[in-house]
Amino acid sequence: ERVVTSVTKHSNSFGEVLTSQYFLQLLDLFRSEKKTDMCKELLLNFTKSNETTSDPVVIATVFDIARSLHDSLDSLSVDDERKQISDLLCRFVTLIDFGNNLEQQLNILVDCRAAFPNLDSVKDRLVLSVVHLAARAHAMVKGKHNRKTSAFVKACLACCHITIPSIDNVFRRLYLFLHCGQVALINGCLPQTDTFFKAAISIIPDIPQSTNYDYDRQRLPSEP
């Protein structure tokens, strides 16, 4: 454990260490609970740098570590543990950047959606990242889509549309439907715009009349 911690903290090339077959073999020697702790340490050190990466080998390796962390959670996991792992996974998602290769970026985000289905905050982050790709595509073509870029934007919007309903928090679902509807409208995707706004309207009856508490322990109205 000390060897793993020392190498990851003091190495000048964290990516090379992480993708070393010997390092991964060493990691496999730990038992499940201890391996989970080591995976958290590794992912924390990876995200601390705040440096984006497009290296497919590094991304694939960190992706496996992130999926291992996600799969370590179950119905008995405490909220603090779930939040800690959710934050790490969200940071991992934001550090993936393929520049102008938006299709490759979308493919990775779709893989993340399939691998991390049980954490709402991660799905929330994935939806925002995917719809951001649609906005970037609009900016790259200066609003004049061709057949390829139009198909890409529609793929992004479709990914968001099937992900948002799986998020439990009704307020986040409402916000995401509205946000995606606005991006769809900007891109001239009117059928998708209509679908997102109708979905937003349809969940309004599910919004509770009050939510949370203020400092005086009074329920706050949800109307705003």
Backbone as CSV, one residue per row, in Angstrom:
resi,resn,N_x,N_y,N_z,CA_x,CA_y,CA_z,C_x,C_y,C_z
1,GLU,0.832,-1.207,0.000,0.000,0.000,0.000,0.867,1.258,0.000
2,ARG,1.965,1.227,0.782,2.873,2.382,0.831,3.560,2.591,-0.515
3,VAL,3.888,1.493,-1.167,4.525,1.591,-2.477,3.585,2.269,-3.464
4,VAL,2.329,1.814,-3.505,1.351,2.387,-4.429,1.150,3.866,-4.149
5,THR,0.988,4.212,-2.880,0.755,5.611,-2.499,1.945,6.490,-2.861
6,SER,3.151,6.020,-2.570,4.360,6.807,-2.845,4.551,7.032,-4.338
7,VAL,4.353,5.975,-5.111,4.551,6.088,-6.558,3.560,7.064,-7.170
8,THR,2.304,6.973,-6.773,1.285,7.833,-7.379,1.429,9.292,-6.951
9,LYS,1.918,9.517,-5.729,2.028,10.888,-5.232,3.265,11.603,-5.758
10,HIS,4.352,10.860,-5.968,5.632,11.507,-6.267,6.110,11.286,-7.691
11,SER,5.363,10.562,-8.491,5.791,10.329,-9.868,5.597,11.580,-10.718
12,ASN,6.561,11.815,-11.611,6.454,12.962,-12.518,5.535,12.674,-13.698
13,SER,5.308,11.392,-13.971,4.436,10.997,-15.081,3.391,10.020,-14.561
14,PHE,2.335,10.577,-14.012,1.313,9.740,-13.394,0.660,8.812,-14.402
15,GLY,0.484,9.285,-15.642,-0.143,8.468,-16.664,0.657,7.227,-16.989
16,GLU,1.980,7.372,-17.082,2.822,6.223,-17.388,2.786,5.187,-16.273
17,VAL,2.780,5.664,-15.033,2.703,4.751,-13.890,1.375,4.013,-13.891
18,LEU,0.309,4.740,-14.120,-1.034,4.173,-14.042,-1.271,3.116,-15.106
19,THR,-0.661,3.292,-16.269,-0.895,2.347,-17.362,0.137,1.228,-17.409
20,SER,1.039,1.204,-16.452,2.032,0.128,-16.400,1.365,-1.189,-16.016
21,GLN,1.671,-2.253,-16.759,1.065,-3.544,-16.452,1.493,-4.042,-15.075
22,TYR,2.704,-3.679,-14.656,3.184,-4.130,-13.345,2.429,-3.427,-12.217
23,PHE,2.134,-2.156,-12.452,1.403,-1.410,-11.436,-0.009,-1.968,-11.273
24,LEU,-0.658,-2.288,-12.390,-2.013,-2.835,-12.336,-2.014,-4.222,-11.700
25,GLN,-0.961,-5.015,-11.966,-0.850,-6.325,-11.334,-0.695,-6.181,-9.823
26,LEU,0.070,-5.167,-9.421,0.236,-4.900,-7.990,-1.095,-4.513,-7.353
27,LEU,-1.880,-3.712,-8.081,-3.174,-3.276,-7.569,-4.126,-4.451,-7.390
28,ASP,-4.036,-5.432,-8.270,-4.914,-6.605,-8.208,-4.634,-7.493,-6.996
29,LEU,-3.510,-7.277,-6.335,-3.166,-8.097,-5.167,-3.985,-7.724,-3.939
30,PHE,-4.554,-6.526,-3.948,-5.314,-6.082,-2.778,-6.683,-6.750,-2.743
31,ARG,-7.171,-6.968,-1.555,-8.523,-7.490,-1.399,-9.530,-6.394,-1.753
32,SER,-10.774,-6.809,-1.922,-11.785,-5.906,-2.494,-11.921,-4.589,-1.737
33,GLU,-12.040,-4.642,-0.410,-12.247,-3.411,0.348,-11.019,-2.512,0.279
34,LYS,-9.843,-3.107,0.452,-8.617,-2.320,0.375,-8.382,-1.814,-1.046
35,LYS,-8.737,-2.604,-2.047,-8.587,-2.175,-3.430,-9.470,-0.970,-3.722
36,THR,-10.659,-0.949,-3.130,-11.543,0.205,-3.296,-10.892,1.466,-2.748
37,ASP,-10.275,1.356,-1.565,-9.583,2.511,-0.983,-8.433,2.972,-1.872
38,MET,-7.690,2.012,-2.431,-6.577,2.373,-3.296,-7.072,3.007,-4.601
39,CYS,-8.184,2.515,-5.126,-8.754,3.098,-6.348,-9.192,4.544,-6.099
40,LYS,-9.761,4.802,-4.927,-10.145,6.173,-4.580,-8.917,7.067,-4.513
41,GLU,-7.846,6.538,-3.931,-6.603,7.306,-3.830,-6.042,7.609,-5.218
42,LEU,-6.076,6.620,-6.092,-5.564,6.805,-7.443,-6.388,7.825,-8.224
43,LEU,-7.703,7.698,-8.137,-8.571,8.615,-8.873,-8.456,10.034,-8.320
44,LEU,-8.281,10.145,-7.002,-8.103,11.459,-6.387,-6.824,12.112,-6.890
45,ASN,-5.735,11.342,-6.952,-4.469,11.884,-7.439,-4.552,12.249,-8.916
46,PHE,-5.299,11.465,-9.679,-5.468,11.762,-11.100,-6.216,13.074,-11.302
47,THR,-7.259,13.296,-10.515,-8.088,14.494,-10.696,-7.472,15.741,-10.061
48,LYS,-6.531,15.555,-9.142,-5.906,16.704,-8.476,-5.144,17.587,-9.455
49,SER,-4.618,16.976,-10.494,-3.793,17.736,-11.428,-4.593,18.759,-12.223
50,ASN,-5.897,18.504,-12.375,-6.772,19.382,-13.162,-6.323,19.486,-14.620
51,GLU,-5.512,18.537,-15.077,-5.056,18.536,-16.464,-5.931,17.590,-17.284
52,THR,-6.485,18.123,-18.368,-7.314,17.285,-19.226,-6.435,16.308,-20.004
53,THR,-7.015,15.231,-20.468,-6.266,14.234,-21.228,-7.105,13.695,-22.378
54,SER,-6.394,13.348,-23.449,-7.034,12.690,-24.582,-6.346,11.359,-24.882
55,ASP,-5.423,10.954,-23.994,-4.698,9.702,-24.170,-5.663,8.533,-23.971
56,PRO,-5.953,7.763,-25.011,-6.942,6.688,-24.892,-6.535,5.605,-23.899
57,VAL,-5.233,5.357,-23.755,-4.775,4.330,-22.820,-4.998,4.786,-21.380
58,VAL,-4.633,6.035,-21.102,-4.846,6.580,-19.758,-6.336,6.619,-19.434
59,ILE,-7.137,7.088,-20.391,-8.578,7.181,-20.169,-9.174,5.806,-19.905
60,ALA,-8.762,4.798,-20.690,-9.289,3.443,-20.513,-8.920,2.876,-19.153
61,THR,-7.689,3.148,-18.707,-7.238,2.639,-17.408,-7.984,3.315,-16.266
62,VAL,-8.080,4.636,-16.324,-8.791,5.366,-15.269,-10.277,5.029,-15.303
63,PHE,-10.803,4.790,-16.498,-12.207,4.399,-16.643,-12.469,3.092,-15.902
64,ASP,-11.564,2.124,-16.029,-11.721,0.847,-15.323,-11.675,1.045,-13.813
65,ILE,-10.796,1.938,-13.359,-10.714,2.239,-11.925,-12.003,2.897,-11.448
66,ALA,-12.512,3.845,-12.247,-13.752,4.538,-11.889,-14.931,3.567,-11.855
67,ARG,-14.984,2.656,-12.822,-16.073,1.676,-12.841,-15.982,0.739,-11.639
68,SER,-14.768,0.380,-11.251,-14.581,-0.460,-10.065,-15.117,0.242,-8.818
69,LEU,-14.868,1.546,-8.731,-15.384,2.313,-7.592,-16.910,2.350,-7.609
70,HIS,-17.474,2.625,-8.781,-18.938,2.668,-8.902,-19.550,1.332,-8.492
71,ASP,-18.971,0.237,-8.949,-19.525,-1.089,-8.679,-19.333,-1.527,-7.227
72,SER,-18.459,-0.824,-6.506,-18.251,-1.166,-5.094,-19.397,-0.677,-4.212
73,LEU,-20.230,0.212,-4.757,-21.357,0.747,-3.993,-22.551,-0.196,-4.068
74,ASP,-23.293,-0.266,-2.984,-24.521,-1.056,-2.966,-25.542,-0.354,-2.078
75,SER,-26.635,-1.020,-1.796,-27.720,-0.406,-1.018,-27.308,-0.093,0.417
76,LEU,-26.241,-0.715,0.895,-25.781,-0.491,2.268,-24.718,0.598,2.362
77,SER,-24.284,1.124,1.243,-23.253,2.165,1.249,-23.798,3.440,1.877
78,VAL,-22.993,4.080,2.705,-23.425,5.302,3.391,-23.412,6.466,2.404
79,ASP,-24.160,7.511,2.742,-24.289,8.661,1.838,-22.949,9.348,1.588
80,ASP,-22.111,9.447,2.633,-20.817,10.105,2.466,-19.946,9.365,1.452
81,GLU,-19.982,8.041,1.506,-19.208,7.241,0.566,-19.714,7.446,-0.863
82,ARG,-21.033,7.464,-1.026,-21.617,7.666,-2.344,-21.265,9.055,-2.892
83,LYS,-21.304,10.050,-2.009,-20.994,11.410,-2.455,-19.523,11.537,-2.843
84,GLN,-18.651,10.928,-2.041,-17.228,11.005,-2.325,-16.901,10.368,-3.678
85,ILE,-17.451,9.194,-3.934,-17.200,8.520,-5.196,-17.864,9.272,-6.353
86,SER,-19.060,9.798,-6.126,-19.740,10.577,-7.170,-18.899,11.779,-7.584
87,ASP,-18.343,12.489,-6.599,-17.515,13.660,-6.897,-16.281,13.273,-7.708
88,LEU,-15.661,12.145,-7.366,-14.482,11.694,-8.093,-14.833,11.342,-9.544
89,LEU,-15.960,10.668,-9.725,-16.376,10.285,-11.080,-16.728,11.523,-11.912
90,CYS,-17.363,12.501,-11.287,-17.692,13.736,-12.006,-16.417,14.465,-12.438
91,ARG,-15.413,14.482,-11.558,-14.149,15.118,-11.911,-13.479,14.383,-13.065
92,PHE,-13.539,13.061,-13.033,-12.961,12.262,-14.111,-13.625,12.607,-15.448
93,VAL,-14.940,12.728,-15.449,-15.671,13.045,-16.680,-15.238,14.397,-17.243
94,THR,-15.042,15.377,-16.374,-14.699,16.724,-16.839,-13.261,16.821,-17.352
95,LEU,-12.395,15.867,-16.974,-10.991,15.921,-17.398,-10.754,15.220,-18.733
96,ILE,-11.776,14.611,-19.299,-11.659,13.987,-20.618,-11.916,15.056,-21.677
97,ASP,-10.947,15.282,-22.535,-11.107,16.336,-23.540,-10.365,15.950,-24.817
98,PHE,-11.119,15.683,-25.876,-10.544,15.340,-27.166,-10.509,16.534,-28.116
99,GLY,-10.583,17.729,-27.560,-10.502,18.917,-28.399,-11.675,19.012,-29.358
100,ASN,-11.358,19.166,-30.641,-12.405,19.307,-31.657,-12.960,17.971,-32.140
101,ASN,-12.431,16.876,-31.621,-12.961,15.557,-31.987,-14.184,15.264,-31.112
102,LEU,-15.281,15.916,-31.445,-16.472,15.845,-30.604,-17.102,14.450,-30.619
103,GLU,-16.988,13.743,-31.717,-17.581,12.405,-31.805,-16.905,11.440,-30.836
104,GLN,-15.565,11.524,-30.757,-14.839,10.671,-29.810,-15.215,11.018,-28.379
105,GLN,-15.392,12.308,-28.117,-15.799,12.760,-26.786,-17.175,12.198,-26.432
106,LEU,-18.096,12.239,-27.394,-19.444,11.722,-27.154,-19.403,10.221,-26.883
107,ASN,-18.577,9.492,-27.628,-18.482,8.045,-27.428,-18.041,7.702,-26.012
108,ILE,-17.068,8.449,-25.497,-16.596,8.208,-24.132,-17.694,8.518,-23.118
109,LEU,-18.414,9.610,-23.327,-19.475,9.988,-22.399,-20.611,8.968,-22.408
110,VAL,-20.907,8.418,-23.581,-21.928,7.367,-23.664,-21.471,6.120,-22.904
111,ASP,-20.187,5.787,-23.023,-19.646,4.653,-22.262,-19.747,4.908,-20.762
112,CYS,-19.498,6.135,-20.351,-19.604,6.490,-18.929,-21.045,6.366,-18.442
113,ARG,-21.986,6.777,-19.278,-23.396,6.658,-18.891,-23.778,5.199,-18.656
114,ALA,-23.264,4.318,-19.490,-23.560,2.887,-19.337,-22.858,2.292,-18.120
115,ALA,-21.674,2.824,-17.789,-20.878,2.254,-16.701,-21.273,2.791,-15.328
116,PHE,-21.857,4.000,-15.275,-22.181,4.637,-13.988,-23.680,4.937,-13.891
117,PRO,-24.530,3.914,-13.910,-25.972,4.164,-13.975,-26.638,4.438,-12.624
118,ASN,-25.908,4.276,-11.525,-26.565,4.309,-10.210,-26.302,5.577,-9.407
119,LEU,-25.632,6.560,-10.003,-25.301,7.783,-9.269,-25.892,8.983,-10.007
120,ASP,-26.885,9.608,-9.394,-27.604,10.698,-10.055,-26.707,11.885,-10.393
121,SER,-25.809,12.246,-9.484,-24.968,13.415,-9.742,-24.045,13.176,-10.930
122,VAL,-23.617,11.929,-11.131,-22.768,11.608,-12.283,-23.594,11.677,-13.566
123,LYS,-24.813,11.156,-13.540,-25.670,11.242,-14.722,-25.999,12.699,-15.043
124,ASP,-26.181,13.503,-14.006,-26.424,14.935,-14.188,-25.237,15.571,-14.908
125,ARG,-24.037,15.266,-14.429,-22.831,15.812,-15.053,-22.685,15.343,-16.498
126,LEU,-23.013,14.087,-16.758,-22.903,13.546,-18.111,-23.868,14.248,-19.060
127,VAL,-25.091,14.509,-18.605,-26.059,15.214,-19.445,-25.540,16.609,-19.792
128,LEU,-25.019,17.317,-18.798,-24.491,18.661,-19.047,-23.298,18.617,-20.000
129,SER,-22.447,17.604,-19.859,-21.283,17.477,-20.743,-21.709,17.172,-22.168
130,VAL,-22.707,16.296,-22.324,-23.159,15.923,-23.666,-23.851,17.095,-24.355
131,VAL,-24.712,17.794,-23.638,-25.418,18.917,-24.266,-24.441,20.058,-24.563
132,HIS,-23.361,20.127,-23.787,-22.315,21.117,-24.072,-21.637,20.814,-25.402
133,LEU,-21.509,19.528,-25.733,-20.945,19.152,-27.039,-21.828,19.656,-28.175
134,ALA,-23.137,19.575,-27.976,-24.062,20.080,-28.997,-23.899,21.591,-29.171
135,ALA,-23.695,22.287,-28.059,-23.481,23.733,-28.133,-22.152,24.056,-28.813
136,ARG,-21.115,23.244,-28.538,-19.822,23.449,-29.183,-19.905,23.203,-30.684
137,ALA,-20.666,22.178,-31.069,-20.842,21.899,-32.500,-21.495,23.082,-33.199
138,HIS,-22.482,23.674,-32.546,-23.160,24.853,-33.105,-22.174,25.997,-33.294
139,ALA,-21.291,26.188,-32.292,-20.314,27.274,-32.377,-19.280,27.008,-33.467
140,MET,-18.876,25.739,-33.622,-17.846,25.396,-34.611,-18.319,25.640,-36.040
141,VAL,-19.598,25.371,-36.305,-20.118,25.573,-37.673,-20.806,26.927,-37.808
142,LYS,-20.739,27.731,-36.744,-21.344,29.064,-36.726,-22.830,29.024,-37.072
143,GLY,-23.488,27.991,-36.557,-24.927,27.879,-36.717,-25.397,27.318,-38.046
144,LYS,-24.462,26.991,-38.941,-24.837,26.484,-40.262,-24.464,25.006,-40.345
145,HIS,-25.365,24.161,-39.912,-25.091,22.732,-39.855,-25.146,22.084,-41.225
146,ASN,-24.260,21.103,-41.414,-24.378,20.218,-42.563,-24.997,18.902,-42.091
147,ARG,-25.086,17.946,-42.988,-25.750,16.696,-42.621,-25.033,15.992,-41.465
148,LYS,-23.703,15.995,-41.479,-22.931,15.298,-40.453,-23.075,15.965,-39.087
149,THR,-22.897,17.286,-39.052,-22.975,17.981,-37.765,-24.398,17.975,-37.213
150,SER,-25.385,18.026,-38.113,-26.775,17.955,-37.659,-27.074,16.606,-37.024
151,ALA,-26.556,15.533,-37.644,-26.755,14.198,-37.089,-26.060,14.058,-35.738
152,PHE,-24.888,14.699,-35.607,-24.164,14.643,-34.336,-24.953,15.330,-33.223
153,VAL,-25.469,16.507,-33.505,-26.255,17.237,-32.506,-27.485,16.433,-32.079
154,LYS,-28.145,15.816,-33.052,-29.324,15.007,-32.731,-28.946,13.802,-31.879
155,ALA,-27.761,13.232,-32.124,-27.293,12.116,-31.304,-27.054,12.571,-29.865
156,CYS,-26.482,13.762,-29.698,-26.276,14.318,-28.355,-27.611,14.514,-27.638
157,LEU,-28.564,15.089,-28.334,-29.865,15.366,-27.738,-30.593,14.068,-27.395
158,ALA,-30.451,13.048,-28.230,-31.079,11.756,-27.952,-30.480,11.125,-26.699
159,CYS,-29.160,11.239,-26.563,-28.482,10.711,-25.377,-29.008,11.384,-24.111
160,CYS,-29.170,12.698,-24.181,-29.696,13.444,-23.020,-31.131,13.038,-22.711
161,HIS,-31.920,12.865,-23.764,-33.345,12.585,-23.584,-33.590,11.248,-22.890
162,ILE,-32.736,10.267,-23.140,-32.938,8.966,-22.505,-32.261,8.882,-21.146
163,THR,-31.385,9.854,-20.829,-30.678,9.836,-19.543,-31.419,10.620,-18.466
164,ILE,-31.980,11.754,-18.822,-32.612,12.642,-17.839,-33.714,11.946,-17.022
165,PRO,-34.611,11.154,-17.634,-35.682,10.542,-16.837,-35.194,9.601,-15.736
166,SER,-33.952,9.127,-15.837,-33.437,8.206,-14.822,-32.916,8.927,-13.581
167,ILE,-32.915,10.262,-13.603,-32.473,11.056,-12.447,-33.646,11.245,-11.503
168,ASP,-33.438,10.967,-10.229,-34.537,10.968,-9.251,-35.032,12.372,-8.915
169,ASN,-34.124,13.326,-8.766,-34.503,14.664,-8.317,-35.339,15.374,-9.380
170,VAL,-36.583,15.676,-9.034,-37.513,16.242,-10.010,-37.083,17.638,-10.450
171,PHE,-36.458,18.399,-9.553,-36.014,19.745,-9.903,-34.869,19.695,-10.929
172,ARG,-33.958,18.736,-10.750,-32.868,18.589,-11.714,-33.403,18.120,-13.061
173,ARG,-34.376,17.218,-13.047,-34.963,16.772,-14.307,-35.599,17.947,-15.050
174,LEU,-36.329,18.773,-14.307,-36.985,19.934,-14.910,-35.942,20.881,-15.507
175,TYR,-34.888,21.164,-14.737,-33.839,22.074,-15.223,-33.161,21.510,-16.471
176,LEU,-32.829,20.224,-16.437,-32.106,19.622,-17.560,-32.961,19.559,-18.816
177,PHE,-34.248,19.249,-18.656,-35.139,19.259,-19.815,-35.205,20.656,-20.439
178,LEU,-35.315,21.679,-19.597,-35.371,23.052,-20.102,-34.058,23.437,-20.779
179,HIS,-32.946,23.105,-20.140,-31.631,23.453,-20.677,-31.394,22.776,-22.029
180,CYS,-31.696,21.489,-22.101,-31.508,20.755,-23.363,-32.457,21.274,-24.441
181,GLY,-33.673,21.655,-24.031,-34.615,22.225,-24.987,-34.102,23.526,-25.582
182,GLN,-33.441,24.337,-24.760,-32.882,25.597,-25.245,-31.738,25.354,-26.234
183,VAL,-30.877,24.378,-25.917,-29.770,24.059,-26.830,-30.311,23.476,-28.134
184,ALA,-31.357,22.649,-28.038,-31.971,22.094,-29.247,-32.551,23.216,-30.109
185,LEU,-33.165,24.202,-29.474,-33.754,25.326,-30.209,-32.677,26.142,-30.903
186,ILE,-31.561,26.372,-30.202,-30.452,27.126,-30.796,-29.923,26.425,-32.042
187,ASN,-29.896,25.083,-31.993,-29.384,24.306,-33.118,-30.420,24.078,-34.209
188,GLY,-31.621,24.621,-34.022,-32.656,24.482,-35.038,-33.304,23.111,-35.092
189,CYS,-33.150,22.336,-34.026,-33.766,21.001,-33.968,-35.156,21.135,-33.343
190,LEU,-36.121,21.547,-34.122,-37.434,21.879,-33.572,-38.196,20.671,-33.020
191,PRO,-38.176,19.500,-33.664,-38.872,18.350,-33.059,-38.287,17.975,-31.700
192,GLN,-36.954,18.032,-31.577,-36.323,17.723,-30.300,-36.643,18.797,-29.254
193,THR,-36.680,20.051,-29.703,-37.059,21.141,-28.791,-38.451,20.900,-28.220
194,ASP,-39.377,20.559,-29.096,-40.752,20.281,-28.691,-40.802,19.133,-27.688
195,THR,-40.015,18.098,-27.926,-40.002,16.926,-27.044,-39.482,17.283,-25.656
196,PHE,-38.395,18.048,-25.601,-37.825,18.428,-24.306,-38.781,19.316,-23.517
197,PHE,-39.380,20.306,-24.165,-40.265,21.221,-23.447,-41.548,20.516,-22.995
198,LYS,-42.044,19.602,-23.807,-43.225,18.825,-23.391,-42.885,17.941,-22.190
199,ALA,-41.681,17.368,-22.204,-41.250,16.540,-21.072,-41.158,17.378,-19.800
200,ALA,-40.655,18.612,-19.938,-40.558,19.505,-18.785,-41.942,19.830,-18.230
201,ILE,-42.871,20.123,-19.134,-44.235,20.446,-18.707,-44.896,19.244,-18.030
202,SER,-44.617,18.061,-18.545,-45.288,16.859,-18.037,-44.903,16.515,-16.607
203,ILE,-43.710,16.967,-16.156,-43.292,16.615,-14.787,-43.643,17.701,-13.771
204,ILE,-44.214,18.819,-14.235,-44.599,19.875,-13.295,-45.580,19.373,-12.222
205,PRO,-46.563,18.522,-12.563,-47.457,18.011,-11.499,-46.736,17.177,-10.447
206,ASP,-45.544,16.664,-10.751,-44.800,15.848,-9.795,-43.989,16.683,-8.807
207,ILE,-43.910,17.994,-9.051,-43.120,18.849,-8.169,-43.868,19.052,-6.852
208,PRO,-43.211,18.781,-5.711,-43.877,18.980,-4.417,-44.129,20.462,-4.148
209,GLN,-45.138,20.745,-3.350,-45.477,22.140,-3.062,-44.440,22.819,-2.185
210,SER,-43.697,22.032,-1.423,-42.648,22.595,-0.584,-41.441,21.666,-0.600
211,THR,-40.302,22.245,-0.274,-39.072,21.453,-0.316,-38.059,21.973,0.691
212,ASN,-37.306,21.090,1.294,-36.236,21.443,2.227,-36.752,22.300,3.392
213,TYR,-35.830,22.844,4.151,-36.160,23.691,5.288,-35.265,24.924,5.280
214,ASP,-35.806,26.040,5.814,-34.949,27.211,5.985,-34.310,27.149,7.362
215,TYR,-33.692,28.250,7.789,-32.986,28.255,9.067,-33.926,28.122,10.261
216,ASP,-35.194,28.466,10.076,-36.181,28.358,11.146,-36.933,27.045,11.087
217,ARG,-36.411,26.114,10.299,-37.026,24.788,10.153,-38.431,24.872,9.583
218,GLN,-38.663,25.869,8.730,-39.935,25.988,8.037,-39.776,25.448,6.615
219,ARG,-40.803,24.728,6.172,-40.758,24.208,4.804,-40.789,25.356,3.805
220,LEU,-39.944,25.266,2.769,-39.851,26.323,1.779,-40.761,26.005,0.581
221,PRO,-41.511,26.992,0.088,-42.375,26.732,-1.084,-41.513,26.477,-2.311
222,SER,-41.991,25.610,-3.181,-41.217,25.248,-4.379,-41.626,26.080,-5.596
223,GLU,-42.587,26.964,-5.428,-43.092,27.721,-6.571,-41.999,28.503,-7.314
224,PRO,-41.059,29.161,-6.604,-40.008,29.893,-7.346,-39.199,28.970,-8.244
